[in-house]
Amino acid sequence: MDLAFADRAHLWHPFTQQRGWEEEEPLIVERAEGTELIDSRGRRYVDGVSSLWCNVHGHRHPRIDAAIRDQLDRMAHSTMLGLSHPPAIELARRLAEIAPPGLTRVFYSDSGSTAAEIALKMAFQYWHQQGRPERTRFIALRDAYHGDTIGSVSVGGIDLFHSLYRPLLFDTLKAEPGDVAGMELLLAEHSGETAAVIMEPLVQGAAGMLVHPDGYLRQVRELCDRHDVLLILDEVATGFGRTGTMFACEQEGVAPDLLCLAKGITGGYLPLAATLATERIYEGFLGEFEELRTLFHGHTYTGNPLACAAALASLAVFEEEGTLERLAPKIELLGELLEPLAAHPAVAEIRRRGFMTGIELLGYPLELRMGHRVTLEARSRGAIIRPLGDVVVLMPPLSISEPDLGRLVEITAQAIDAATRAAEQPRAA
Ligand SMILES: *Cc1c(COP(=O)(O)O)cnc(C)c1O
């Protein structure tokens, strides 16, 4: 079969203008090994964005592969609705163990978007059942990203993705990222009608790796406590080591009321998500059946056993390989490697926290598709990256070797140089 032909004939790719797609030769990834992807012609590429921010320990990790095969020999799927199974139970226990203090309850789903939706519904229903039905609103940050389903888009703030859908969305209050005084004003005025503040801690990923000032998260937590508003932290991108600690909120000693996890939870192997809740929230849902305090939510593949087995193996690898301990010097090295690039005339700013890196280019006209050009230049040099507009993202698997990290940054620098040189002069930023 001519795969490229069949792709153009039948596929519709996410976040992709298909007209441009159909004009280009698709890169078809057939295999992967460690931190490299291998295409249908046998060419190898560094996986510079962890296969969309989710791969943690590399591809085909023997420990995780074996765990999935082992689970496959028992069963591929059984429902969590009215039944339970060992991998889901064991993973829930492990997640409660490693999560910030107080998060003892694990509700599974399948994607970051659903993890966020579920947190919103939990917060909303919690207040309703506490006799505070007027607490219906959410405070979200400007440029926030919590997924692509209608509820998660409602608390999102990236106009490029979201503005068209405005008529379908519920209304939210918007706070300026990093502005404590602004958050304080919003809460002073609206806390009586607010169910929760939802935010990505430390780094707003899809916003273009927007890094918050130190202490911001801590202060938002204190404000939420003062106004008795719940705090939902979306660690779908930042979780599982991406910022240098297992969870980003640890760095400010903060524990949320609800925590959203996905992307890296299975080491980047299979779709799985979890919304973690405190006992306080959990208990707010307890009652006699006819009181209807049940959380009426659940997806067919929720808590899939293969995915839970992969997640358990990934957590075991964190311990066995000392993933976080070995990451610290690589985070240092990445900073050193990026230094010369910060001085490049086409680079406006480099933002970074741990392994989450955004290289913001000067403002180029949309039709130049500068981010995409950089991607193509990087591809021809042996690295896969995917930018967010004109922000070139680097987020390799935590397991990447120091030489490969060097190679990734070098290719990225060359790609930025080649793409921006070939283009006309940028507009002023
Ligand atoms: C990717 C992402 C999501 C959405 O996750 P999906 O699995 O793509 O639905 C939600 N929140 C954040 C912070 C993300 O980065």
Ligand as a Chemical Component Dictionary entry (heavy atoms), coordinates in Angstrom:
data_LIG
# 
_chem_comp.id                   LIG 
_chem_comp.type                 NON-POLYMER 
_chem_comp.pdbx_formal_charge   0 
_chem_comp.three_letter_code    LIG 
# 
loop_
_chem_comp_atom.comp_id 
_chem_comp_atom.atom_id 
_chem_comp_atom.alt_atom_id 
_chem_comp_atom.type_symbol 
_chem_comp_atom.charge 
_chem_comp_atom.model_Cartn_x 
_chem_comp_atom.model_Cartn_y 
_chem_comp_atom.model_Cartn_z 
_chem_comp_atom.pdbx_ordinal 
LIG C1 C1 C 0 -2.167 18.540 26.617 1  
LIG C2 C2 C 0 -2.837 19.216 27.745 2  
LIG C3 C3 C 0 -4.187 18.953 28.053 3  
LIG C4 C4 C 0 -5.051 18.091 27.179 4  
LIG O1 O1 O 0 -4.650 16.757 27.198 5  
LIG P1 P1 P 0 -5.170 15.763 26.054 6  
LIG O2 O2 O 0 -4.728 14.434 26.502 7  
LIG O3 O3 O 0 -4.542 16.228 24.778 8  
LIG O4 O4 O 0 -6.668 15.907 26.015 9  
LIG C5 C5 C 0 -4.730 19.549 29.164 10 
LIG N1 N1 N 0 -3.999 20.365 29.938 11 
LIG C6 C6 C 0 -2.717 20.648 29.676 12 
LIG C7 C7 C 0 -1.959 21.545 30.595 13 
LIG C8 C8 C 0 -2.090 20.104 28.562 14 
LIG O5 O5 O 0 -0.821 20.421 28.262 15 
# 
loop_
_chem_comp_bond.comp_id 
_chem_comp_bond.atom_id_1 
_chem_comp_bond.atom_id_2 
_chem_comp_bond.value_order 
_chem_comp_bond.pdbx_ordinal 
LIG C1 C2 SING 1  
LIG C2 C3 SING 2  
LIG C2 C8 DOUB 3  
LIG C3 C4 SING 4  
LIG C3 C5 DOUB 5  
LIG C4 O1 SING 6  
LIG O1 P1 SING 7  
LIG P1 O2 DOUB 8  
LIG P1 O3 SING 9  
LIG P1 O4 SING 10 
LIG C5 N1 SING 11 
LIG N1 C6 DOUB 12 
LIG C6 C7 SING 13 
LIG C6 C8 SING 14 
LIG C8 O5 SING 15 
# 
